[in-house]
Structure formats: structure tokens, C-alpha cells
Amino acid sequence: MSAPDLDFDQVYRESPLVPWVIGEPQPLLVELESAGEIRGDVLDVGCGPGDNAVFLASRGYHVTGVDGSPTAIERARAKVADLDLEFEVADVTKLEGFEDRFDTVVDSALYHCLDDDEQRAYVAALHRACRGGATVHVFCQAEQVAGLPGPRVISEQNLRDTFAGGWRITRLRRADYTTVMTRDMLVRMTEQSLDEVRFDDSGRFLMPAWQLTAVRA
Ligand SMILES: C[S@@+](CC[C@H](N)C(=O)[O-])C[C@H]1O[C@@H](n2cnc3c(N)ncnc32)[C@H](O)[C@@H]1O
């Protein structure tokens, strides 16, 4: 089943293990923050249960997290404590009520959940939600390895086309998106060899990803 067909709220309610919920901020995002690439008012789109947003708020940014899943947002809100952080249920293809609000957007594994029409609507909605000069960071699946089920595979051309109008792409490179899946779990999901599959030092599957950075014109 591909991501556009997934009922995310059902996944959050019923799955004992959610592949992208690693219980800590996404290492790619931690790198970006350390490099000084996050600034101002931050939108975490498709924030899930909020670990990336909580991390950024703990680093001193004002963060808004949005997700279409009420269950994910309820879990995220439970982590707010006294941080400068809010979570809302919202459809990222519309982002109504968020116009001209953000300096940085973090899209950690959201883009590859959308079909072509949704991607175009989403990037247009982001354009409305961002201030001039705002920066968007996208992490999305670049390649399917070992026949493993997962979200849509996104081509370089897809990203270049979707961000062609109103954005300037300043970085588009291959990267690793860290999941919670271990080798033992993957063995049960595919009959293909895992020789080409990479894992981090903690044994977590590294999904081959794109890291895109684009600046709003
Ligand atoms: C693969 S998860 C990534 C969650 C989180 N960003 C992370 O990296 O752990 C994708 C998230 O996008 C959300 N999502 C998918 N389509 C959406 C839409 N149209 N509007 C809002 N959220 C959406 C899902 O509910 C899910 O939480």
C-alpha cells in the first residue's frame, strides 16, 4: 500500500510500531539546526506526534506543528510542556489561516505521502504560508530498496518541477532518513536481499532520501 492510500490516523491509533516514529528528532533535522539553517517562526508540516517540533522549540524557535491526524496531534500536544509551541489539525494542501506566517518550513517525510495533484496544492499552500525569503526543507523517499513497501518514490525531476514557480532550489542532494525499522523487521517484509540496505550504528534502517532546500521568492 502506498502512502497516498494510507489512513494515517488509523496507523497512529492501531499500529504498535510506526516506522517513522523514532522517539527523537530526525537526525537530518538535528544536522540542519546545528548548521544554523533554521530561523524565525517555524512550521513543521505533517508533524506526526511532534518530536521534530518539540526539538526545535526546545532550541528556542517558535514552532507550529500541523498534521491531518487528530491522534498524532493529541500525542504531540501532550509533549508541549512550557515550550513555545502549538499543534493544529490541518490539511497541508490548504493550510487555511496560516498566511504569511513562517520563515522556515520543515517537511520531514510528508511530501512523499501526497499524490501529484496534492503535491502541487501543498507547495502552493506553502507559498502562501511563508514570508518572502522563507526556507523550506524537505526530506522524502528517493529510492525503493530491496522491494520494501513504503511511501512514493520521488524523482529529482518531480521536486524540480513542483518547486519551479515561486521558489529557488538552493540544495538538492541525497541523504538518509532514519526509521525505527531493524534488519529483523525488514527480513519479514521482503524476500529480496538486504545487502544494499544501510543501517545506522543503532541498527535502524536508513531510507534513501532526498534533502531539498528551497527559498521562497
Ligand atoms: C511519514 S509521516 C512523517 C511524520 C513526521 N514528520 C516524522 O518525520 O516523523 C507523514 C505525516 O504526514 C501526515 N499527512 C499526510 N498527508 C497529510 C495532509 N494532506 N495534511 C496533513 N498531514 C498529512 C500524516 O498524518 C503523517 O503524520
Ligand as a Chemical Component Dictionary entry (heavy atoms), coordinates in Angstrom:
data_LIG
# 
_chem_comp.id                   LIG 
_chem_comp.type                 NON-POLYMER 
_chem_comp.pdbx_formal_charge   0 
_chem_comp.three_letter_code    LIG 
# 
loop_
_chem_comp_atom.comp_id 
_chem_comp_atom.atom_id 
_chem_comp_atom.alt_atom_id 
_chem_comp_atom.type_symbol 
_chem_comp_atom.charge 
_chem_comp_atom.model_Cartn_x 
_chem_comp_atom.model_Cartn_y 
_chem_comp_atom.model_Cartn_z 
_chem_comp_atom.pdbx_ordinal 
LIG C1  C1  C 0  5.578  9.653  7.268  1  
LIG S1  S1  S 1  4.759  10.660 8.448  2  
LIG C2  C2  C 0  6.071  11.750 8.983  3  
LIG C3  C3  C 0  5.812  12.329 10.367 4  
LIG C4  C4  C 0  6.938  13.221 10.906 5  
LIG N1  N1  N 0  7.116  14.417 10.117 6  
LIG C5  C5  C 0  8.240  12.466 11.007 7  
LIG O1  O1  O 0  9.190  12.708 10.268 8  
LIG O2  O2  O -1 8.282  11.582 11.881 9  
LIG C6  C6  C 0  3.777  11.727 7.422  10 
LIG C7  C7  C 0  2.784  12.566 8.208  11 
LIG O3  O3  O 0  2.085  13.421 7.304  12 
LIG C8  C8  C 0  0.718  13.481 7.680  13 
LIG N2  N2  N 0  -0.074 13.822 6.488  14 
LIG C9  C9  C 0  -0.184 13.125 5.331  15 
LIG N3  N3  N 0  -0.974 13.777 4.462  16 
LIG C10 C10 C 0  -1.364 14.931 5.076  17 
LIG C11 C11 C 0  -2.180 16.043 4.711  18 
LIG N4  N4  N 0  -2.770 16.111 3.483  19 
LIG N5  N5  N 0  -2.347 17.055 5.601  20 
LIG C12 C12 C 0  -1.775 16.992 6.826  21 
LIG N6  N6  N 0  -0.971 15.975 7.233  22 
LIG C13 C13 C 0  -0.785 14.953 6.368  23 
LIG C14 C14 C 0  0.418  12.111 8.247  24 
LIG O4  O4  O 0  -0.686 12.124 9.122  25 
LIG C15 C15 C 0  1.728  11.764 8.945  26 
LIG O5  O5  O 0  1.726  12.145 10.302 27 
# 
loop_
_chem_comp_bond.comp_id 
_chem_comp_bond.atom_id_1 
_chem_comp_bond.atom_id_2 
_chem_comp_bond.value_order 
_chem_comp_bond.pdbx_ordinal 
LIG C1  S1  SING 1  
LIG S1  C2  SING 2  
LIG S1  C6  SING 3  
LIG C2  C3  SING 4  
LIG C3  C4  SING 5  
LIG C4  N1  SING 6  
LIG C4  C5  SING 7  
LIG C5  O1  DOUB 8  
LIG C5  O2  SING 9  
LIG C6  C7  SING 10 
LIG C7  O3  SING 11 
LIG C7  C15 SING 12 
LIG O3  C8  SING 13 
LIG C8  N2  SING 14 
LIG C8  C14 SING 15 
LIG N2  C9  SING 16 
LIG N2  C13 SING 17 
LIG C9  N3  DOUB 18 
LIG N3  C10 SING 19 
LIG C10 C11 SING 20 
LIG C10 C13 DOUB 21 
LIG C11 N4  SING 22 
LIG C11 N5  DOUB 23 
LIG N5  C12 SING 24 
LIG C12 N6  DOUB 25 
LIG N6  C13 SING 26 
LIG C14 O4  SING 27 
LIG C14 C15 SING 28 
LIG C15 O5  SING 29 
# 
